[in-house]
Amino acid sequence: MPAPEKRTHPRYPLATSVQFYHGPSQRDFPGRCADISHGGMLMYVPSTVPVQPGQPIRLSVGSVSRPEFAMFSEKPVDATIVRVDRGTFISEGNIAVGVRFAVV
């Protein structure tokens, strides 16, 4: 039996570029969005980015094709890393990072 859905907000696929400022290293890094919701995002980042759950970041999202998420491409958004999945490195060549937006 599949596990019940725990997410508060439905996710939608969204392929767009992401730039983010990583607070702990005080550096900017590239990424690409895989999906988005009103509460957060899943993105793929290079394996060399020193991300850990709990770290603050500031996202700048590229063009957004879904009108309900257009506000995310208008200005940087503060977020917190909630999940880092390094297991995707083999299949994707990057690591998966789940983030929660600070303001929903």
VOLO-483873 format. One line per field, with one value per residue (C-alpha): residue in three letters; x, y, z; residue number from 1. Coordinates in nm, 3 decimals, padded with zeros to 5 digits. Each point is the difference from the previous one (the first is absolute). Layout:
% VOLO-483873
rest	ALA|...
c1	X|...
c2	Y|...
c3	Z|...
nr	NUM|...
END
This chain:
% VOLO-483873
rest	MET|PRO|ALA|PRO|GLU|LYS|ARG|THR|HIS|PRO|ARG|TYR|PRO|LEU|ALA|THR|SER|VAL|GLN|PHE|TYR|HIS|GLY|PRO|SER|GLN|ARG|ASP|PHE|PRO|GLY|ARG|CYS|ALA|ASP|ILE|SER|HIS|GLY|GLY|MET|LEU|MET|TYR|VAL|PRO|SER|THR|VAL|PRO|VAL|GLN|PRO|GLY|GLN|PRO|ILE|ARG|LEU|SER|VAL|GLY|SER|VAL|SER|ARG|PRO|GLU|PHE|ALA|MET|PHE|SER|GLU|LYS|PRO|VAL|ASP|ALA|THR|ILE|VAL|ARG|VAL|ASP|ARG|GLY|THR|PHE|ILE|SER|GLU|GLY|ASN|ILE|ALA|VAL|GLY|VAL|ARG|PHE|ALA|VAL|VAL
c1	00.000|00.142|00.076|-00.250|00.101|00.151|00.050|-00.217|00.030|-00.029|00.314|00.020|00.279|00.202|00.321|00.179|00.334|00.070|00.279|00.035|00.206|00.121|00.021|00.255|00.259|-00.096|00.007|-00.238|-00.072|-00.199|-00.278|-00.303|-00.352|-00.171|-00.332|-00.160|-00.286|-00.119|00.202|00.328|00.200|00.209|00.314|00.311|00.338|00.361|00.142|00.271|-00.250|00.037|-00.373|-00.140|-00.353|-00.081|00.219|-00.147|00.010|-00.138|-00.142|-00.031|-00.224|00.013|-00.307|-00.309|-00.260|-00.274|-00.178|-00.069|00.377|00.103|00.077|00.300|00.172|-00.063|00.232|00.235|-00.169|00.140|-00.013|00.139|00.151|-00.211|00.135|00.319|00.001|00.348|-00.130|-00.119|00.360|00.040|-00.315|-00.022|00.364|-00.116|-00.143|-00.367|-00.074|-00.343|-00.064|-00.282|-00.084|00.021|-00.318|-00.279
c2	00.000|00.344|00.236|00.281|00.339|00.223|00.313|00.301|00.149|-00.189|-00.007|00.091|-00.083|00.307|-00.004|00.332|00.132|00.095|00.208|-00.002|00.170|-00.253|00.180|-00.222|00.016|00.354|-00.108|-00.017|-00.333|-00.113|-00.256|-00.112|-00.033|-00.339|00.082|00.275|00.056|00.298|-00.135|-00.098|-00.138|-00.297|00.101|-00.169|00.155|-00.097|-00.263|00.241|00.239|-00.030|-00.022|-00.146|-00.011|00.304|00.243|00.330|00.091|00.278|-00.119|00.184|-00.203|00.027|00.039|-00.169|-00.128|-00.054|00.327|-00.106|-00.013|00.311|00.187|-00.230|00.136|00.366|00.032|-00.218|-00.234|-00.104|-00.374|-00.273|-00.326|-00.283|-00.301|-00.096|-00.320|-00.087|-00.331|00.180|00.078|-00.329|00.035|00.380|00.112|00.246|-00.020|00.059|00.276|00.061|00.351|00.162|00.361|00.234|00.187|-00.195
c3	00.000|-00.088|00.287|00.046|-00.140|00.270|-00.208|00.075|-00.350|-00.332|-00.210|-00.366|-00.244|-00.095|-00.201|00.046|00.114|00.360|00.152|00.374|00.261|00.257|00.334|00.179|-00.283|-00.108|-00.365|-00.295|-00.168|-00.304|00.004|-00.193|00.125|-00.034|00.168|00.203|00.241|00.201|00.293|-00.163|-00.287|-00.105|-00.184|-00.129|00.080|-00.079|00.233|00.119|00.163|00.382|00.082|00.322|00.146|00.213|-00.197|-00.124|-00.368|-00.220|-00.334|-00.329|-00.231|-00.380|-00.218|00.138|-00.245|00.259|00.088|00.360|00.062|-00.196|00.324|00.056|-00.312|00.090|00.300|00.211|00.247|00.339|00.068|00.223|-00.120|00.139|-00.191|-00.183|-00.206|-00.121|-00.138|-00.314|-00.096|-00.187|-00.210|-00.031|00.030|00.266|00.350|00.079|00.250|00.150|00.130|00.197|-00.081|00.300|-00.099|-00.165
nr	1|2|3|4|5|6|7|8|9|10|11|12|13|14|15|16|17|18|19|20|21|22|23|24|25|26|27|28|29|30|31|32|33|34|35|36|37|38|39|40|41|42|43|44|45|46|47|48|49|50|51|52|53|54|55|56|57|58|59|60|61|62|63|64|65|66|67|68|69|70|71|72|73|74|75|76|77|78|79|80|81|82|83|84|85|86|87|88|89|90|91|92|93|94|95|96|97|98|99|100|101|102|103|104
END
